Structures are given as C-alpha cells and as structure tokens.
C-alpha cells in the first residue's frame, strides 16, 4: 500500500518561507572593524585608489568581516547564556524577578542570535534598514580610524593630523588651496596642499658669481682630510673673520671643520663643514668653475636608501649606502627647497594641482619637506597630466634650464623615475638637497 502521507507542516512552512533581510549588532560591528582594517592596510601598502587595491580590499574585507562577526556573535551568545543562568538562579529564589529576567534575556539575545523576522517587509522598510546599517558601519569605522590616528598622531596616509581634520576644513592634496595673503617663512602650514599649486615660488638664483676679493683663492671643494696651499688660504680667511684662533697650517682638521661650520651658520649657508663654491664665494676666495658642481657620493644622505636633489643642475640621484646608484633629470623651483637634509614623511599614490589654471593629476607622490612660503607639501612626483592626458610640460624638457622654475617647489620627474623613487624611498629615508 502506497504511503500517501503529506509532508510535515513545519517542514512545508520552512520550504516556503522566503529569505528575510536582517542585521544584528555583531554584523554591524564586524563590518565596521573590517572596513577599518581595509582602510589601514590599503593606506600602509599604498594601494588605495587602484584596481589591485580594490581587489585586495574585497578579499580582506570579506575575511575580516567573517572573523570579526563570528567572534562578536560567539561572545554575545556566551554573554546571553551567562546572563540567563544568573537570572534563572535569582528567579528561583525570588519569583517576582521574572519580568526583569526576561528583560535580561532580551539584552543577551541582542548581542547573539537574531530576532525572528517579521512576516511582511516592504521594499521601503528593507531600504531603510540597509541605510541604517550602512550609516552605522560608516560611523563605527570612522570613529575607530580617528581614534587610531589620535593615539598615533598620524593619519593613515602617513601625514600629520587626522582624516577627520582634513574632512572638516583643511584642504587635501586634490583640492584648490583657496589661500590668500600668506607669505614669508612664518606662514601657517597648509597640510595636504602641494607646492606645485600654492607656494608662489620666484626666481632668486643668479648666474653672476660674487667677486673674488681675497689675495688668495681656491678652485676645488675642501673638507676634512684636505691639505695644501688652498687649505691655508681658507684658514687665513677664517682667522681674519674671527672664526679660527689656531695658526693656519694647511691641514683641514677638526679645528678647521668647527670654524667652517660656525662661519656657515653665521652666513645662513648649509652647515656641513664642506667648503664648496657657495661657501668660498661668500668669503671671496672662489676661483673655480662658475657653473654648478655635480653631486658626488659625498652628497648621499646617511640612511641606507636616500636621494639627492641638485636644483642648480636640475638633476637628482638615488643613493645606496653612501653611493649614487641612479641619476636622472628633474624640474624644480628656483628658490626651494632650501639646502639641507630632510626625512620622507608621507607617500601618496595620487595627488593633483591647479598651478597652471587647469586641473592636473600626478602620481607617486613622495613628500620630504614643506614650502617656505605657505607650508605646502614638497615632494618627488611624476610630471602632472591634464584631464585630457596631456603633460603640463614636454617629457623631453625635464632637466632643461628652459623649464627650471616651472614648479613652485615640488620635484617633477619622468614617469619611470617617479615609480623608481616610490619603490626606493620609505618613510624615514633621507633626501639631501645640495643647491
């Protein structure tokens, strides 16, 4: 005899029950934590805004969201179980607490299992819940990121301050500055701005050499270890100016080095103890080449990875352990950055500018100092492009004197050199500006 029994009512109902859209507190918190993790990893790896970054973010977000949600859900269930057992014991001792116990069980369930779904939900109600969930995820993620930035004192992009501060009013690297009236070295720092956009550089370099006024002269660079008549000439000038008390003996030793540094400091020169063309010209004893002296290994910074910026020659170089390993052309400003050694403090894969009156973008932005007029960021970056794909200056013009000063402060380089600099320099590596 054939069994004609009907399916169980509960099973039949379950098969016909449509899927319900619902959110729980663990899901919201887990998604927020996952979003914060994605933002941190993308910023640290410099992949934000790229196709690879989007793919990486989706993988990390999915994995992190699952792990965080599972952990929070497990914690909520355990907490609810503990609370139920505790209230059960109290209720057995005092039946009047039944209502309070039910409230406690509801609080535990809020952290754990989801409440049973409603029988009917309209699309408007579903959209409302999605909006609330998205807003909650964003708020928690934003607060988590801001808290991390406040604790560390740095934003996720490696710059100063917090992302909240930039959103609330400080212009970013991709916005017009809107700055006016701020000039001179005492101007307030313009966080996020690019010197290609706002610093208003002016030509201050002269190709006319100061006159030779001393009775003796030098024709080459002098530093510790040098000796001979030219060192004697140097020592005589330092003695006459009151910076050297010992007798001139033709040996560039520690005493001479100390005197040179004191002289350089007094005359606002780069204090490095090396007597090159600029220091010698200020003493009136330079008789060497009037053209710029090229960078050498001695100009490499102290970090194992570093870079040299030579404004006078419109050349730059990458260094490894005190040796130049790659030289390349560049386009810079006339009067900045000033000679000195600076640390890389931020890296942004993309930035933009309005310097030429048109919106342009640049890539592989490696910031190492700030402009001396308005405090905007100075960095290596690729030659900017207009929205139509045209470069703001011809690629073959990079490194030529004709385009010297086209930038207001940043160091423009060819696209392939920008990538190489980006890969070579890390936060904390040094950049030595020598002219």
N, C-alpha and C positions, 0 to 999 in steps of 0.2 A: 504494500500500500504506500502510495507516494506521500511524502511529508509536505503538506501544503501550509505549514505554519508561516505566519507573517514575521518579518524582522522585528526585533525588539524595538519598542517605541523610542528608547533613549538613543540607540544606535542610529535609527532613522532620522531622528531630530538632529543628531550630530553631523550626519552626512549632508543634510540640507542647510545647516547653519552657515550662513555666509561669513567670510573673514571680516573681523572688526578691526578698525584702526584705533589704536590706543597707545598711550605713552605712560611710562612710570617714572618715578623720581630717579631710580638707578640709570634708566636710559638717558635722561636729560643730563645728569651729572657725568655719566660715562662719555657721552658725545662731546660735552664741553671740555673734559680733560683731554679727549682725543684731538679736538681742534687746537688746544693749546700746544700739545705735543707736535702736531703737524707744523704749526707756525714756528716753533722753536727749531725743529730740525731743518725746515726749509731755509730759515734765516742763517743758521750756522753753516749749512753747506753751500749757500749762495745759489740755490736752485729756484727760489721764489720767482714766479712770473715766466717760467719756461715750461715746455711740454714735458720734459723729463721730470720737472718739479711737480707738475700736476699728477703725473702717473705715480710718482713716489708718494705724494700726499694721499692719494686714494688708497694705496696699499697700507701705509702707516695708519691712516685714519680708520680703516676697516679693522685692522688687527688691534689697534689701541682701544677703539671703541668697544670691541667684543670683550677684551680683557678687563677694561675698567668696569663695564656694565656688569659682567659676571661677578667680579669682586664685590661691587657695591650691592648687587642683588643677594649674594650669599651672606654678606654682613647684615643686610636688612632682615633676611629670613631668620638668621640666628638671633638677632635682637628681638624680633617679634616673638620667637619661641620662648626666649628667656622671660620676656615680659608676661606672656600668657601663663607660664608656670608660676611666676611670682604672684600674679593676681589670683590664680586658682587657689594657692595656699591661703592668701588673705581672705578670699571669699568664703572658703570653708570655715574659717574662724569667725567671720562676720558677714552673714548673708546680705546685709544692707549695702555692701560694696559691689553688688552685681553690676549695677549700671556703670560704675567707674571702671570696672574690669573690662566691660565691653568697649568703653572708650579707649582703653589702653591697647586692646587687641586691634582696634581700628588704626591706631597710631603705628603699631608694628607692621600691620599689613601695608601701610603707605610706603614703607621702605622696602617691602618684599614683593609678595605676589600682587599682581594687578587685579583691580576690582572687576567683577563681571561686567561685560559690555552691555550697553543699552540695546533694546530690541530694534529701535529705529534711529538712524542718524541721517540727517540731511547733508547734502554736499556743503552747505554753508557752515554747518557745525563742524564738519571734518576740516574745512579750510581754516576755520577759526582755531581749532586745536593745533593744526600744523603751524600756523603763525605764532601762537603762544609758545609752542615747543621750540621753534627756531629762535624766537626772541630770548627765551630762557637760556638756550645753548650759547648764543652770542654773548649775553650778559655775563654768564659764569666764566666763559673763556676769556673775555676781555678783562674781567676783574683778576683772573688768575695770571694773565700775561702782565698786567700792570703791577700786580704785587711782586712778581719776579723781577721786573725792571726796577722797582723802587728799592728792593733789597740789594740788587747788584749795582745799581747806579748807572746802568747802561741799557739802551734799547736793544731789541732783538737784532737790529741791523748793524750793531757794533758801534753806533753813535752815542751821543750823550743824551741824558734825559730819558723820558718815557714816550711811548707811542701815543698815550693819551694827551700829552702836552702838545705834540705836533698836530693832532686832530683838532685840538681846541683853539688853535690860532697861530702856531708857529709854522711858516711856510715850509713845504717839503722841497726836495730837490727837483720835483716835477712841476712846481708852481711858480708863477711870476712873483718876483720879490715884493713889489709894491713899496719898496723902501725909498725914502727921500730925505735929504738933508743931513745924513750921517756921513761924516768924512773924518779922516785922521785916524791915528792908531788907537784912540780911546773909544771908538765906536763900539756899541754893544754887539756881541757875537750874533750872527744870523744863522742859527742852526738849520742845517738842511739845504741852504742855498749854495749855488755853485758860482765860483768866481768868474766863469765864462759869462755869467748873467748880470752880476750886480756890482762888482768891485770898482769899476771905472778906472782901470789902470791908465797910466800916462807914460809917455816916453821920457826917461830921465838919463838913459845911458848916453855917454858922449864918446866919440871915437878920437877925440883930441887928447893926447897924453899930457899930464901936468909937466911943467918944465923941470929939467934937471938942474937943481940949484946947488948941490954939494960939489966939492972939489974932487971927490972920488965917485965911483959908480959900481953897480953890479949888473950882470947880464943873465943870471940864471937864478933858479929857486934855491934858497938856503934854508937849512933846517938842522936839527941836532945831528951831529956827526960830520957836518961840512967843515972845511978848513981852507985857509989861504988868504990872499990879499982881499978878496971880496968880503969875507967874514970880518976882516979887520976894518974895512970901510963901514960895514954895518955897525960894528961895535962902537966905532968913533961917533956915528950919528946918535946912537942910543945914549952914549955918555954925554954928548953935548946937550941932549934933550933932558938929561937928568934921570934916565931910566936904568942906567948901568953905572955902578960905582967902581967895579973892578977895572983893571987896566986892559986895554984891547990887546989880545994875544993871537988873534987869527983862528981861534978854535970855537966852534959853535957848541958849547956845553950847556949844562943845566942852568947855569947862571945867565947865559945869553938867552936861553929859552924863556926864563922868567921875565927878563927885561922886555923881550919881544911881545910876550903876552900882555904885559902891562901897557905897552905902547898901543897895541891893537885895541885893547879895551878902552883906552882914553880917546881914541880917534874913531870909535864906532865901527871898527873893522871886525872881520871874523876872527875870533880868538882861537887860534890853533897852533901858535908858536912857529908857523912856517912863513918865511919872508918870500912872497911871490911878487908878481908885478904890482898888485894893488898896494900892498904894504910898502914896497920900495918906492913906488911913485909918490905916496904920501910923504915920504922922507926926502924926496927929491934926488934919489940916487939910482933910479931905474934907467938903464941904457940898453935893455934887451929888446926883444921883438915887441912892437906896438900892438900886434894882433893878439887875440886870446890864446892862452896856453891850453892845450888839450888836457883832458882828465887822464890821470895815471892810476896805477894800483894804489898809490898812497892816498888817493881820494876816496877809496872804498870805505864804507862805514864799518863799525866794529862787529855787527851781527853777521852770522854765517851767510845769510841771504840779505842782500841790500841793493841799493840803487844809487846812482849819481845823476844829478841834474846840472847841466852846464848851460846856463842861459846865454852866455856870451857866444858860445859856439853853436847853439841850437842843437845840442847833442845830449843824449842820455845813455846810461850804461847800467847793466846788471852785474852785480859782484857776487862771488862765492869765496868765502874765507879769505878776504883781502885781495882778490884778483878779479880783474874785469873779464867777464866771460862772453858778454854780448853788448855791442854798441849799436845805437840806432838814432835816426833823426827825430826831431820833435819841434813843435811850435809852442812858444811860451809868451808870457808878458815881458814888457821891458823892465819893470821895476820890482817884480815879485815873482816867486817867493824869495825872501832875503837869504843870503848865505847862512848856512847853519845845518845842524843835523836834527832830523825830525823822525818821529815814530809813526808808522802806519796805524791809524786808529779806526778806520771803517772801510768796508768794501761793499759796493752796491753793483749788482749786475747791470742795472739800468738806471739812467738819470736823464734829465732834459734841461733845456735852456731857452731863453728868449733873447739872447745877446744881440742877434742881428735883426731883431724886429719880427722874426718868424720863429715859430715853434720848431725846435730841433731836438733830436734824441742822441744819446751817446751810450756806449756800453763799457763794461769792465772798469768801473769807477773805483780807483784805489786812493783814498784820501789820506794825506800825511801832514797837512798843516792848514792854517786858515789865512784868509786875506787880511792885509794890514789896514785896509780902508774901512771895510764893513764887516769883517769877520766871517765872510762866506768861505765855504769849503774849497780847498785847493787839492787837486788830485791828478793822477795819471788817468787818461781815458782815451777812447778811440775818437777819431775825427767825427764831429757831430754830423748827423744827416737831417735834412728837411723831411717833411712828411711825404714828399714825392720821391724820396730815395736819393736825392742829390746831396753830395757832400758840401759842407759850408765852405770848404776850400779844396782845391785840387789835390789829390794824393801826392802828385809829384812836387807840390810846393812845400811839403812838410820838411822842415830843416833848412829852408832857404831864408836868407836875410830879408827878402821881399815881404814875407809873411810874419816876420818877427814882430811881436806885439799884437797880433790878431786875437790872441786870447787875453783875457783880463787877469789871468793868474794861473789857470789850470795848465797841465802839460798835455797837449794834444799829440797823439802818436798814431801811426798807421794801425789798421785793424789787427793785423797779425801780431804786431808788437804789443798791443793792448792785451791780447789773450796771454801772451808770454809773461807780461808783468803780473797779470792777475794770478796766473798759476805759480809764479815765483815768490811773490811777496805775501806774507801773512801779517796778521795783526801783531804789532810789536817790532816788526823788522824796521830797519832804519833807512832813511833816504838822506843823502848828503848833497845839499845844494852848494856848489862851489863858486858860482859867479852870478 
